Amino acid sequence: MLKKFQNLFTLYKIIKSRGNQPLIRHSRKQLIDFILCKNDLNKKSFLQAMIYWFNMLKGLDVIVWRLETFGFLYSPIQGDEDKIKLNQYL
């Protein structure tokens, strides 16, 4: 249980340092729907969604990978030009 809270704190630090803030501000509703599992692929009630994410905190790498895939986190190897190019259509 302590490991999950450590991973939550680590996830917060990762989002703070590598978060794609322009995309997060632009698609806030999409991110909230992703977190609350309200999309068609993974529809869950609020309680089920919280349990799902709490269990996902066992392995932080999967959550980080999913956030990188959807563009909410920058990859650690991306440069400044890549970041600008990624957000040019917002």
PDB file of N, CA, C and O in Angstrom, chain B, residues numbered from 101:
ATOM      1  N   MET B 101       0.832  -1.188   0.000  1.00  0.00           N
ATOM      2  CA  MET B 101       0.000   0.000   0.000  1.00  0.00           C
ATOM      3  C   MET B 101       0.873   1.247   0.000  1.00  0.00           C
ATOM      4  O   MET B 101       0.553   2.231  -0.666  1.00  0.00           O
ATOM      5  N   LEU B 102       1.969   1.208   0.741  1.00  0.00           N
ATOM      6  CA  LEU B 102       2.882   2.341   0.778  1.00  0.00           C
ATOM      7  C   LEU B 102       3.499   2.577  -0.594  1.00  0.00           C
ATOM      8  O   LEU B 102       3.729   3.720  -0.988  1.00  0.00           O
ATOM      9  N   LYS B 103       3.768   1.495  -1.321  1.00  0.00           N
ATOM     10  CA  LYS B 103       4.343   1.595  -2.663  1.00  0.00           C
ATOM     11  C   LYS B 103       3.405   2.343  -3.611  1.00  0.00           C
ATOM     12  O   LYS B 103       3.864   3.106  -4.462  1.00  0.00           O
ATOM     13  N   LYS B 104       2.107   2.129  -3.471  1.00  0.00           N
ATOM     14  CA  LYS B 104       1.139   2.814  -4.327  1.00  0.00           C
ATOM     15  C   LYS B 104       1.149   4.318  -4.069  1.00  0.00           C
ATOM     16  O   LYS B 104       1.057   5.105  -5.010  1.00  0.00           O
ATOM     17  N   PHE B 105       1.258   4.723  -2.813  1.00  0.00           N
ATOM     18  CA  PHE B 105       1.318   6.147  -2.502  1.00  0.00           C
ATOM     19  C   PHE B 105       2.642   6.762  -2.961  1.00  0.00           C
ATOM     20  O   PHE B 105       2.676   7.921  -3.377  1.00  0.00           O
ATOM     21  N   GLN B 106       3.718   6.000  -2.888  1.00  0.00           N
ATOM     22  CA  GLN B 106       4.995   6.478  -3.426  1.00  0.00           C
ATOM     23  C   GLN B 106       4.904   6.655  -4.935  1.00  0.00           C
ATOM     24  O   GLN B 106       5.409   7.636  -5.481  1.00  0.00           O
ATOM     25  N   ASN B 107       4.260   5.705  -5.607  1.00  0.00           N
ATOM     26  CA  ASN B 107       4.087   5.814  -7.048  1.00  0.00           C
ATOM     27  C   ASN B 107       3.192   6.996  -7.416  1.00  0.00           C
ATOM     28  O   ASN B 107       3.425   7.652  -8.431  1.00  0.00           O
ATOM     29  N   LEU B 108       2.176   7.274  -6.609  1.00  0.00           N
ATOM     30  CA  LEU B 108       1.318   8.429  -6.846  1.00  0.00           C
ATOM     31  C   LEU B 108       2.122   9.723  -6.739  1.00  0.00           C
ATOM     32  O   LEU B 108       1.968  10.621  -7.567  1.00  0.00           O
ATOM     33  N   PHE B 109       2.964   9.817  -5.742  1.00  0.00           N
ATOM     34  CA  PHE B 109       3.811  10.994  -5.580  1.00  0.00           C
ATOM     35  C   PHE B 109       4.809  11.105  -6.735  1.00  0.00           C
ATOM     36  O   PHE B 109       5.063  12.200  -7.236  1.00  0.00           O
ATOM     37  N   THR B 110       5.367   9.981  -7.152  1.00  0.00           N
ATOM     38  CA  THR B 110       6.295   9.968  -8.288  1.00  0.00           C
ATOM     39  C   THR B 110       5.574  10.372  -9.570  1.00  0.00           C
ATOM     40  O   THR B 110       6.130  11.110 -10.383  1.00  0.00           O
ATOM     41  N   LEU B 111       4.346   9.898  -9.760  1.00  0.00           N
ATOM     42  CA  LEU B 111       3.554  10.280 -10.932  1.00  0.00           C
ATOM     43  C   LEU B 111       3.297  11.781 -10.942  1.00  0.00           C
ATOM     44  O   LEU B 111       3.364  12.416 -11.995  1.00  0.00           O
ATOM     45  N   TYR B 112       3.006  12.343  -9.792  1.00  0.00           N
ATOM     46  CA  TYR B 112       2.806  13.790  -9.686  1.00  0.00           C
ATOM     47  C   TYR B 112       4.065  14.542 -10.123  1.00  0.00           C
ATOM     48  O   TYR B 112       3.983  15.525 -10.858  1.00  0.00           O
ATOM     49  N   LYS B 113       5.225  14.074  -9.667  1.00  0.00           N
ATOM     50  CA  LYS B 113       6.478  14.726 -10.049  1.00  0.00           C
ATOM     51  C   LYS B 113       6.744  14.587 -11.545  1.00  0.00           C
ATOM     52  O   LYS B 113       7.245  15.520 -12.173  1.00  0.00           O
ATOM     53  N   ILE B 114       6.413  13.438 -12.118  1.00  0.00           N
ATOM     54  CA  ILE B 114       6.606  13.228 -13.553  1.00  0.00           C
ATOM     55  C   ILE B 114       5.695  14.154 -14.352  1.00  0.00           C
ATOM     56  O   ILE B 114       6.132  14.758 -15.332  1.00  0.00           O
ATOM     57  N   ILE B 115       4.450  14.269 -13.947  1.00  0.00           N
ATOM     58  CA  ILE B 115       3.513  15.158 -14.647  1.00  0.00           C
ATOM     59  C   ILE B 115       3.956  16.607 -14.510  1.00  0.00           C
ATOM     60  O   ILE B 115       3.846  17.389 -15.454  1.00  0.00           O
ATOM     61  N   LYS B 116       4.449  16.956 -13.353  1.00  0.00           N
ATOM     62  CA  LYS B 116       4.918  18.326 -13.131  1.00  0.00           C
ATOM     63  C   LYS B 116       6.112  18.656 -14.021  1.00  0.00           C
ATOM     64  O   LYS B 116       6.206  19.771 -14.533  1.00  0.00           O
ATOM     65  N   SER B 117       7.021  17.712 -14.210  1.00  0.00           N
ATOM     66  CA  SER B 117       8.232  17.993 -14.978  1.00  0.00           C
ATOM     67  C   SER B 117       8.063  17.752 -16.472  1.00  0.00           C
ATOM     68  O   SER B 117       8.622  18.506 -17.269  1.00  0.00           O
ATOM     69  N   ARG B 118       7.308  16.722 -16.887  1.00  0.00           N
ATOM     70  CA  ARG B 118       7.210  16.358 -18.294  1.00  0.00           C
ATOM     71  C   ARG B 118       5.818  16.532 -18.872  1.00  0.00           C
ATOM     72  O   ARG B 118       5.579  16.143 -20.015  1.00  0.00           O
ATOM     73  N   GLY B 119       4.899  17.102 -18.117  1.00  0.00           N
ATOM     74  CA  GLY B 119       3.523  17.234 -18.585  1.00  0.00           C
ATOM     75  C   GLY B 119       3.394  18.188 -19.759  1.00  0.00           C
ATOM     76  O   GLY B 119       4.047  19.231 -19.795  1.00  0.00           O
ATOM     77  N   ASN B 120       2.567  17.837 -20.700  1.00  0.00           N
ATOM     78  CA  ASN B 120       2.282  18.667 -21.862  1.00  0.00           C
ATOM     79  C   ASN B 120       1.173  19.639 -21.463  1.00  0.00           C
ATOM     80  O   ASN B 120       0.002  19.413 -21.765  1.00  0.00           O
ATOM     81  N   GLN B 121       1.547  20.710 -20.790  1.00  0.00           N
ATOM     82  CA  GLN B 121       0.578  21.646 -20.227  1.00  0.00           C
ATOM     83  C   GLN B 121      -0.344  22.277 -21.270  1.00  0.00           C
ATOM     84  O   GLN B 121      -1.536  22.415 -20.997  1.00  0.00           O
ATOM     85  N   PRO B 122       0.152  22.671 -22.466  1.00  0.00           N
ATOM     86  CA  PRO B 122      -0.797  23.212 -23.458  1.00  0.00           C
ATOM     87  C   PRO B 122      -1.888  22.214 -23.842  1.00  0.00           C
ATOM     88  O   PRO B 122      -3.053  22.590 -23.971  1.00  0.00           O
ATOM     89  N   LEU B 123      -1.519  20.947 -24.025  1.00  0.00           N
ATOM     90  CA  LEU B 123      -2.516  19.934 -24.376  1.00  0.00           C
ATOM     91  C   LEU B 123      -3.443  19.655 -23.202  1.00  0.00           C
ATOM     92  O   LEU B 123      -4.643  19.460 -23.398  1.00  0.00           O
ATOM     93  N   ILE B 124      -2.916  19.633 -22.006  1.00  0.00           N
ATOM     94  CA  ILE B 124      -3.754  19.385 -20.822  1.00  0.00           C
ATOM     95  C   ILE B 124      -4.781  20.493 -20.665  1.00  0.00           C
ATOM     96  O   ILE B 124      -5.946  20.222 -20.373  1.00  0.00           O
ATOM     97  N   ARG B 125      -4.358  21.751 -20.856  1.00  0.00           N
ATOM     98  CA  ARG B 125      -5.315  22.862 -20.760  1.00  0.00           C
ATOM     99  C   ARG B 125      -6.337  22.810 -21.888  1.00  0.00           C
ATOM    100  O   ARG B 125      -7.509  23.118 -21.673  1.00  0.00           O
ATOM    101  N   HIS B 126      -5.908  22.426 -23.088  1.00  0.00           N
ATOM    102  CA  HIS B 126      -6.798  22.423 -24.249  1.00  0.00           C
ATOM    103  C   HIS B 126      -7.809  21.284 -24.196  1.00  0.00           C
ATOM    104  O   HIS B 126      -8.958  21.474 -24.597  1.00  0.00           O
ATOM    105  N   SER B 127      -7.420  20.115 -23.716  1.00  0.00           N
ATOM    106  CA  SER B 127      -8.332  18.972 -23.689  1.00  0.00           C
ATOM    107  C   SER B 127      -8.560  18.467 -22.278  1.00  0.00           C
ATOM    108  O   SER B 127      -8.416  17.278 -21.995  1.00  0.00           O
ATOM    109  N   ARG B 128      -8.912  19.370 -21.417  1.00  0.00           N
ATOM    110  CA  ARG B 128      -9.162  19.034 -20.015  1.00  0.00           C
ATOM    111  C   ARG B 128     -10.301  18.026 -19.869  1.00  0.00           C
ATOM    112  O   ARG B 128     -10.202  17.089 -19.077  1.00  0.00           O
ATOM    113  N   LYS B 129     -11.388  18.216 -20.636  1.00  0.00           N
ATOM    114  CA  LYS B 129     -12.524  17.295 -20.529  1.00  0.00           C
ATOM    115  C   LYS B 129     -12.127  15.887 -20.970  1.00  0.00           C
ATOM    116  O   LYS B 129     -12.538  14.906 -20.352  1.00  0.00           O
ATOM    117  N   GLN B 130     -11.338  15.784 -22.024  1.00  0.00           N
ATOM    118  CA  GLN B 130     -10.894  14.473 -22.492  1.00  0.00           C
ATOM    119  C   GLN B 130     -10.025  13.784 -21.447  1.00  0.00           C
ATOM    120  O   GLN B 130     -10.146  12.575 -21.247  1.00  0.00           O
ATOM    121  N   LEU B 131      -9.152  14.532 -20.779  1.00  0.00           N
ATOM    122  CA  LEU B 131      -8.308  13.963 -19.730  1.00  0.00           C
ATOM    123  C   LEU B 131      -9.142  13.507 -18.534  1.00  0.00           C
ATOM    124  O   LEU B 131      -8.884  12.449 -17.960  1.00  0.00           O
ATOM    125  N   ILE B 132     -10.130  14.296 -18.165  1.00  0.00           N
ATOM    126  CA  ILE B 132     -10.993  13.919 -17.038  1.00  0.00           C
ATOM    127  C   ILE B 132     -11.792  12.665 -17.391  1.00  0.00           C
ATOM    128  O   ILE B 132     -11.946  11.772 -16.557  1.00  0.00           O
ATOM    129  N   ASP B 133     -12.302  12.593 -18.626  1.00  0.00           N
ATOM    130  CA  ASP B 133     -13.008  11.386 -19.050  1.00  0.00           C
ATOM    131  C   ASP B 133     -12.081  10.170 -19.058  1.00  0.00           C
ATOM    132  O   ASP B 133     -12.504   9.060 -18.736  1.00  0.00           O
ATOM    133  N   PHE B 134     -10.820  10.383 -19.427  1.00  0.00           N
ATOM    134  CA  PHE B 134      -9.830   9.304 -19.407  1.00  0.00           C
ATOM    135  C   PHE B 134      -9.598   8.821 -17.975  1.00  0.00           C
ATOM    136  O   PHE B 134      -9.555   7.617 -17.724  1.00  0.00           O
ATOM    137  N   ILE B 135      -9.451   9.749 -17.049  1.00  0.00           N
ATOM    138  CA  ILE B 135      -9.193   9.391 -15.651  1.00  0.00           C
ATOM    139  C   ILE B 135     -10.411   8.716 -15.018  1.00  0.00           C
ATOM    140  O   ILE B 135     -10.270   7.743 -14.277  1.00  0.00           O
ATOM    141  N   LEU B 136     -11.600   9.230 -15.309  1.00  0.00           N
ATOM    142  CA  LEU B 136     -12.812   8.672 -14.712  1.00  0.00           C
ATOM    143  C   LEU B 136     -13.379   7.497 -15.495  1.00  0.00           C
ATOM    144  O   LEU B 136     -14.449   6.988 -15.162  1.00  0.00           O
ATOM    145  N   CYS B 137     -12.668   7.060 -16.538  1.00  0.00           N
ATOM    146  CA  CYS B 137     -13.062   5.906 -17.359  1.00  0.00           C
ATOM    147  C   CYS B 137     -14.471   6.068 -17.923  1.00  0.00           C
ATOM    148  O   CYS B 137     -15.311   5.178 -17.791  1.00  0.00           O
ATOM    149  N   LYS B 138     -14.718   7.219 -18.554  1.00  0.00           N
ATOM    150  CA  LYS B 138     -16.033   7.468 -19.144  1.00  0.00           C
ATOM    151  C   LYS B 138     -16.032   7.314 -20.654  1.00  0.00           C
ATOM    152  O   LYS B 138     -17.038   7.602 -21.302  1.00  0.00           O
ATOM    153  N   ASN B 139     -14.920   6.864 -21.229  1.00  0.00           N
ATOM    154  CA  ASN B 139     -14.904   6.652 -22.671  1.00  0.00           C
ATOM    155  C   ASN B 139     -15.502   5.290 -23.006  1.00  0.00           C
ATOM    156  O   ASN B 139     -15.742   4.478 -22.113  1.00  0.00           O
ATOM    157  N   ASP B 140     -15.740   5.042 -24.276  1.00  0.00           N
ATOM    158  CA  ASP B 140     -16.415   3.806 -24.681  1.00  0.00           C
ATOM    159  C   ASP B 140     -15.556   2.559 -24.504  1.00  0.00           C
ATOM    160  O   ASP B 140     -16.093   1.462 -24.346  1.00  0.00           O
ATOM    161  N   LEU B 141     -14.240   2.706 -24.528  1.00  0.00           N
ATOM    162  CA  LEU B 141     -13.374   1.537 -24.422  1.00  0.00           C
ATOM    163  C   LEU B 141     -13.288   0.975 -23.014  1.00  0.00           C
ATOM    164  O   LEU B 141     -13.130  -0.233 -22.837  1.00  0.00           O
ATOM    165  N   ASN B 142     -13.388   1.828 -22.024  1.00  0.00           N
ATOM    166  CA  ASN B 142     -13.162   1.396 -20.647  1.00  0.00           C
ATOM    167  C   ASN B 142     -14.168   2.070 -19.723  1.00  0.00           C
ATOM    168  O   ASN B 142     -13.770   2.792 -18.808  1.00  0.00           O
ATOM    169  N   LYS B 143     -15.444   1.854 -19.939  1.00  0.00           N
ATOM    170  CA  LYS B 143     -16.493   2.536 -19.187  1.00  0.00           C
ATOM    171  C   LYS B 143     -16.661   1.881 -17.818  1.00  0.00           C
ATOM    172  O   LYS B 143     -16.881   0.675 -17.706  1.00  0.00           O
ATOM    173  N   LYS B 144     -16.551   2.716 -16.778  1.00  0.00           N
ATOM    174  CA  LYS B 144     -16.687   2.232 -15.401  1.00  0.00           C
ATOM    175  C   LYS B 144     -17.429   3.277 -14.585  1.00  0.00           C
ATOM    176  O   LYS B 144     -17.485   4.447 -14.961  1.00  0.00           O
ATOM    177  N   SER B 145     -17.996   2.849 -13.469  1.00  0.00           N
ATOM    178  CA  SER B 145     -18.593   3.799 -12.541  1.00  0.00           C
ATOM    179  C   SER B 145     -17.463   4.528 -11.811  1.00  0.00           C
ATOM    180  O   SER B 145     -16.301   4.136 -11.917  1.00  0.00           O
ATOM    181  N   PHE B 146     -17.799   5.583 -11.074  1.00  0.00           N
ATOM    182  CA  PHE B 146     -16.781   6.370 -10.375  1.00  0.00           C
ATOM    183  C   PHE B 146     -16.003   5.509  -9.393  1.00  0.00           C
ATOM    184  O   PHE B 146     -14.775   5.576  -9.356  1.00  0.00           O
ATOM    185  N   LEU B 147     -16.684   4.713  -8.607  1.00  0.00           N
ATOM    186  CA  LEU B 147     -16.016   3.871  -7.620  1.00  0.00           C
ATOM    187  C   LEU B 147     -15.124   2.830  -8.300  1.00  0.00           C
ATOM    188  O   LEU B 147     -14.000   2.591  -7.857  1.00  0.00           O
ATOM    189  N   GLN B 148     -15.619   2.216  -9.365  1.00  0.00           N
ATOM    190  CA  GLN B 148     -14.814   1.239 -10.092  1.00  0.00           C
ATOM    191  C   GLN B 148     -13.583   1.901 -10.713  1.00  0.00           C
ATOM    192  O   GLN B 148     -12.505   1.307 -10.750  1.00  0.00           O
ATOM    193  N   ALA B 149     -13.748   3.127 -11.197  1.00  0.00           N
ATOM    194  CA  ALA B 149     -12.620   3.848 -11.801  1.00  0.00           C
ATOM    195  C   ALA B 149     -11.543   4.148 -10.757  1.00  0.00           C
ATOM    196  O   ALA B 149     -10.354   4.004 -11.041  1.00  0.00           O
ATOM    197  N   MET B 150     -11.945   4.560  -9.559  1.00  0.00           N
ATOM    198  CA  MET B 150     -10.964   4.865  -8.516  1.00  0.00           C
ATOM    199  C   MET B 150     -10.215   3.601  -8.076  1.00  0.00           C
ATOM    200  O   MET B 150      -9.008   3.639  -7.839  1.00  0.00           O
ATOM    201  N   ILE B 151     -10.937   2.492  -7.970  1.00  0.00           N
ATOM    202  CA  ILE B 151     -10.292   1.222  -7.625  1.00  0.00           C
ATOM    203  C   ILE B 151      -9.345   0.796  -8.746  1.00  0.00           C
ATOM    204  O   ILE B 151      -8.240   0.318  -8.487  1.00  0.00           O
ATOM    205  N   TYR B 152      -9.785   0.972  -9.991  1.00  0.00           N
ATOM    206  CA  TYR B 152      -8.958   0.628 -11.150  1.00  0.00           C
ATOM    207  C   TYR B 152      -7.647   1.404 -11.129  1.00  0.00           C
ATOM    208  O   TYR B 152      -6.579   0.813 -11.289  1.00  0.00           O
ATOM    209  N   TRP B 153      -7.711   2.727 -10.932  1.00  0.00           N
ATOM    210  CA  TRP B 153      -6.491   3.542 -10.938  1.00  0.00           C
ATOM    211  C   TRP B 153      -5.630   3.259  -9.719  1.00  0.00           C
ATOM    212  O   TRP B 153      -4.404   3.310  -9.809  1.00  0.00           O
ATOM    213  N   PHE B 154      -6.245   2.961  -8.584  1.00  0.00           N
ATOM    214  CA  PHE B 154      -5.458   2.630  -7.398  1.00  0.00           C
ATOM    215  C   PHE B 154      -4.689   1.341  -7.628  1.00  0.00           C
ATOM    216  O   PHE B 154      -3.538   1.219  -7.208  1.00  0.00           O
ATOM    217  N   ASN B 155      -5.319   0.378  -8.292  1.00  0.00           N
ATOM    218  CA  ASN B 155      -4.621  -0.879  -8.619  1.00  0.00           C
ATOM    219  C   ASN B 155      -3.559  -0.663  -9.697  1.00  0.00           C
ATOM    220  O   ASN B 155      -2.536  -1.348  -9.701  1.00  0.00           O
ATOM    221  N   MET B 156      -3.791   0.279 -10.607  1.00  0.00           N
ATOM    222  CA  MET B 156      -2.809   0.574 -11.653  1.00  0.00           C
ATOM    223  C   MET B 156      -1.547   1.204 -11.067  1.00  0.00           C
ATOM    224  O   MET B 156      -0.491   1.160 -11.700  1.00  0.00           O
ATOM    225  N   LEU B 157      -1.633   1.782  -9.888  1.00  0.00           N
ATOM    226  CA  LEU B 157      -0.464   2.410  -9.266  1.00  0.00           C
ATOM    227  C   LEU B 157       0.575   1.394  -8.814  1.00  0.00           C
ATOM    228  O   LEU B 157       1.672   1.776  -8.406  1.00  0.00           O
ATOM    229  N   LYS B 158       0.245   0.099  -8.880  1.00  0.00           N
ATOM    230  CA  LYS B 158       1.248  -0.927  -8.567  1.00  0.00           C
ATOM    231  C   LYS B 158       2.412  -0.836  -9.537  1.00  0.00           C
ATOM    232  O   LYS B 158       3.571  -0.990  -9.153  1.00  0.00           O
ATOM    233  N   GLY B 159       2.090  -0.583 -10.803  1.00  0.00           N
ATOM    234  CA  GLY B 159       3.111  -0.465 -11.831  1.00  0.00           C
ATOM    235  C   GLY B 159       3.040   0.903 -12.477  1.00  0.00           C
ATOM    236  O   GLY B 159       2.202   1.134 -13.348  1.00  0.00           O
ATOM    237  N   LEU B 160       3.881   1.785 -12.073  1.00  0.00           N
ATOM    238  CA  LEU B 160       3.848   3.166 -12.539  1.00  0.00           C
ATOM    239  C   LEU B 160       4.192   3.273 -14.019  1.00  0.00           C
ATOM    240  O   LEU B 160       3.734   4.201 -14.685  1.00  0.00           O
ATOM    241  N   ASP B 161       4.976   2.360 -14.541  1.00  0.00           N
ATOM    242  CA  ASP B 161       5.416   2.446 -15.930  1.00  0.00           C
ATOM    243  C   ASP B 161       4.252   2.343 -16.917  1.00  0.00           C
ATOM    244  O   ASP B 161       4.306   2.949 -17.987  1.00  0.00           O
ATOM    245  N   VAL B 162       3.208   1.594 -16.581  1.00  0.00           N
ATOM    246  CA  VAL B 162       2.060   1.460 -17.472  1.00  0.00           C
ATOM    247  C   VAL B 162       1.285   2.769 -17.555  1.00  0.00           C
ATOM    248  O   VAL B 162       0.862   3.173 -18.638  1.00  0.00           O
ATOM    249  N   ILE B 163       1.099   3.429 -16.428  1.00  0.00           N
ATOM    250  CA  ILE B 163       0.385   4.707 -16.417  1.00  0.00           C
ATOM    251  C   ILE B 163       1.173   5.754 -17.190  1.00  0.00           C
ATOM    252  O   ILE B 163       0.597   6.500 -17.982  1.00  0.00           O
ATOM    253  N   VAL B 164       2.465   5.818 -16.976  1.00  0.00           N
ATOM    254  CA  VAL B 164       3.303   6.784 -17.681  1.00  0.00           C
ATOM    255  C   VAL B 164       3.274   6.505 -19.175  1.00  0.00           C
ATOM    256  O   VAL B 164       3.194   7.434 -19.979  1.00  0.00           O
ATOM    257  N   TRP B 165       3.338   5.238 -19.552  1.00  0.00           N
ATOM    258  CA  TRP B 165       3.282   4.880 -20.966  1.00  0.00           C
ATOM    259  C   TRP B 165       1.958   5.323 -21.596  1.00  0.00           C
ATOM    260  O   TRP B 165       1.948   5.848 -22.709  1.00  0.00           O
ATOM    261  N   ARG B 166       0.850   5.114 -20.894  1.00  0.00           N
ATOM    262  CA  ARG B 166      -0.462   5.506 -21.429  1.00  0.00           C
ATOM    263  C   ARG B 166      -0.558   7.013 -21.578  1.00  0.00           C
ATOM    264  O   ARG B 166      -1.104   7.502 -22.567  1.00  0.00           O
ATOM    265  N   LEU B 167      -0.033   7.758 -20.609  1.00  0.00           N
ATOM    266  CA  LEU B 167      -0.073   9.216 -20.707  1.00  0.00           C
ATOM    267  C   LEU B 167       0.842   9.728 -21.819  1.00  0.00           C
ATOM    268  O   LEU B 167       0.522  10.720 -22.474  1.00  0.00           O
ATOM    269  N   GLU B 168       1.966   9.067 -22.036  1.00  0.00           N
ATOM    270  CA  GLU B 168       2.843   9.437 -23.153  1.00  0.00           C
ATOM    271  C   GLU B 168       2.174   9.113 -24.488  1.00  0.00           C
ATOM    272  O   GLU B 168       2.285   9.888 -25.438  1.00  0.00           O
ATOM    273  N   THR B 169       1.492   7.993 -24.565  1.00  0.00           N
ATOM    274  CA  THR B 169       0.827   7.580 -25.800  1.00  0.00           C
ATOM    275  C   THR B 169      -0.241   8.589 -26.208  1.00  0.00           C
ATOM    276  O   THR B 169      -0.370   8.907 -27.390  1.00  0.00           O
ATOM    277  N   PHE B 170      -1.000   9.089 -25.255  1.00  0.00           N
ATOM    278  CA  PHE B 170      -2.051  10.053 -25.562  1.00  0.00           C
ATOM    279  C   PHE B 170      -1.524  11.483 -25.659  1.00  0.00           C
ATOM    280  O   PHE B 170      -2.288  12.404 -25.949  1.00  0.00           O
ATOM    281  N   GLY B 171      -0.242  11.676 -25.421  1.00  0.00           N
ATOM    282  CA  GLY B 171       0.359  12.990 -25.592  1.00  0.00           C
ATOM    283  C   GLY B 171       0.302  13.888 -24.373  1.00  0.00           C
ATOM    284  O   GLY B 171       0.740  15.037 -24.442  1.00  0.00           O
ATOM    285  N   PHE B 172      -0.220  13.406 -23.267  1.00  0.00           N
ATOM    286  CA  PHE B 172      -0.306  14.234 -22.071  1.00  0.00           C
ATOM    287  C   PHE B 172       1.039  14.369 -21.372  1.00  0.00           C
ATOM    288  O   PHE B 172       1.230  15.279 -20.566  1.00  0.00           O
ATOM    289  N   LEU B 173       1.968  13.476 -21.671  1.00  0.00           N
ATOM    290  CA  LEU B 173       3.341  13.566 -21.165  1.00  0.00           C
ATOM    291  C   LEU B 173       4.291  13.591 -22.351  1.00  0.00           C
ATOM    292  O   LEU B 173       4.093  12.878 -23.336  1.00  0.00           O
ATOM    293  N   TYR B 174       5.318  14.415 -22.247  1.00  0.00           N
ATOM    294  CA  TYR B 174       6.372  14.397 -23.253  1.00  0.00           C
ATOM    295  C   TYR B 174       7.287  13.213 -22.976  1.00  0.00           C
ATOM    296  O   TYR B 174       7.500  12.837 -21.824  1.00  0.00           O
ATOM    297  N   SER B 175       7.815  12.642 -24.024  1.00  0.00           N
ATOM    298  CA  SER B 175       8.800  11.585 -23.884  1.00  0.00           C
ATOM    299  C   SER B 175      10.099  12.199 -23.363  1.00  0.00           C
ATOM    300  O   SER B 175      10.407  13.342 -23.701  1.00  0.00           O
ATOM    301  N   PRO B 176      10.858  11.483 -22.564  1.00  0.00           N
ATOM    302  CA  PRO B 176      12.096  12.067 -22.026  1.00  0.00           C
ATOM    303  C   PRO B 176      13.139  12.356 -23.102  1.00  0.00           C
ATOM    304  O   PRO B 176      14.078  13.110 -22.851  1.00  0.00           O
ATOM    305  N   ILE B 177      12.997  11.775 -24.289  1.00  0.00           N
ATOM    306  CA  ILE B 177      14.000  11.998 -25.336  1.00  0.00           C
ATOM    307  C   ILE B 177      13.603  13.111 -26.301  1.00  0.00           C
ATOM    308  O   ILE B 177      14.365  13.414 -27.219  1.00  0.00           O
ATOM    309  N   GLN B 178      12.436  13.731 -26.124  1.00  0.00           N
ATOM    310  CA  GLN B 178      11.998  14.789 -27.019  1.00  0.00           C
ATOM    311  C   GLN B 178      12.717  16.092 -26.711  1.00  0.00           C
ATOM    312  O   GLN B 178      12.931  16.450 -25.553  1.00  0.00           O
ATOM    313  N   GLY B 179      13.080  16.787 -27.774  1.00  0.00           N
ATOM    314  CA  GLY B 179      13.705  18.088 -27.635  1.00  0.00           C
ATOM    315  C   GLY B 179      12.658  19.189 -27.694  1.00  0.00           C
ATOM    316  O   GLY B 179      11.466  18.917 -27.838  1.00  0.00           O
ATOM    317  N   ASP B 180      13.113  20.438 -27.582  1.00  0.00           N
ATOM    318  CA  ASP B 180      12.195  21.571 -27.592  1.00  0.00           C
ATOM    319  C   ASP B 180      11.479  21.707 -28.933  1.00  0.00           C
ATOM    320  O   ASP B 180      10.298  22.051 -28.976  1.00  0.00           O
ATOM    321  N   GLU B 181      12.194  21.437 -30.030  1.00  0.00           N
ATOM    322  CA  GLU B 181      11.570  21.534 -31.350  1.00  0.00           C
ATOM    323  C   GLU B 181      10.459  20.497 -31.514  1.00  0.00           C
ATOM    324  O   GLU B 181       9.413  20.787 -32.095  1.00  0.00           O
ATOM    325  N   ASP B 182      10.689  19.305 -31.006  1.00  0.00           N
ATOM    326  CA  ASP B 182       9.669  18.255 -31.074  1.00  0.00           C
ATOM    327  C   ASP B 182       8.433  18.637 -30.262  1.00  0.00           C
ATOM    328  O   ASP B 182       7.307  18.361 -30.676  1.00  0.00           O
ATOM    329  N   LYS B 183       8.640  19.266 -29.117  1.00  0.00           N
ATOM    330  CA  LYS B 183       7.517  19.683 -28.270  1.00  0.00           C
ATOM    331  C   LYS B 183       6.683  20.748 -28.967  1.00  0.00           C
ATOM    332  O   LYS B 183       5.454  20.706 -28.915  1.00  0.00           O
ATOM    333  N   ILE B 184       7.339  21.699 -29.617  1.00  0.00           N
ATOM    334  CA  ILE B 184       6.626  22.742 -30.342  1.00  0.00           C
ATOM    335  C   ILE B 184       5.866  22.131 -31.520  1.00  0.00           C
ATOM    336  O   ILE B 184       4.714  22.488 -31.767  1.00  0.00           O
ATOM    337  N   LYS B 185       6.500  21.223 -32.238  1.00  0.00           N
ATOM    338  CA  LYS B 185       5.873  20.571 -33.383  1.00  0.00           C
ATOM    339  C   LYS B 185       4.670  19.746 -32.951  1.00  0.00           C
ATOM    340  O   LYS B 185       3.672  19.691 -33.668  1.00  0.00           O
ATOM    341  N   LEU B 186       4.749  19.107 -31.794  1.00  0.00           N
ATOM    342  CA  LEU B 186       3.657  18.289 -31.299  1.00  0.00           C
ATOM    343  C   LEU B 186       2.412  19.129 -31.012  1.00  0.00           C
ATOM    344  O   LEU B 186       1.289  18.668 -31.222  1.00  0.00           O
ATOM    345  N   ASN B 187       2.606  20.345 -30.539  1.00  0.00           N
ATOM    346  CA  ASN B 187       1.469  21.192 -30.133  1.00  0.00           C
ATOM    347  C   ASN B 187       1.096  22.241 -31.166  1.00  0.00           C
ATOM    348  O   ASN B 187       0.318  23.142 -30.851  1.00  0.00           O
ATOM    349  N   GLN B 188       1.613  22.165 -32.380  1.00  0.00           N
ATOM    350  CA  GLN B 188       1.359  23.220 -33.343  1.00  0.00           C
ATOM    351  C   GLN B 188      -0.082  23.260 -33.832  1.00  0.00           C
ATOM    352  O   GLN B 188      -0.516  24.287 -34.354  1.00  0.00           O
ATOM    353  N   TYR B 189      -0.830  22.185 -33.682  1.00  0.00           N
ATOM    354  CA  TYR B 189      -2.219  22.158 -34.172  1.00  0.00           C
ATOM    355  C   TYR B 189      -3.263  22.382 -33.077  1.00  0.00           C
ATOM    356  O   TYR B 189      -4.454  22.185 -33.318  1.00  0.00           O
ATOM    357  N   LEU B 190      -2.847  22.781 -31.902  1.00  0.00           N
ATOM    358  CA  LEU B 190      -3.815  23.031 -30.828  1.00  0.00           C
ATOM    359  C   LEU B 190      -4.579  24.295 -31.070  1.00  0.00           C
ATOM    360  O   LEU B 190      -5.436  24.662 -30.265  1.00  0.00           O
TER     361      LEU B 190
END
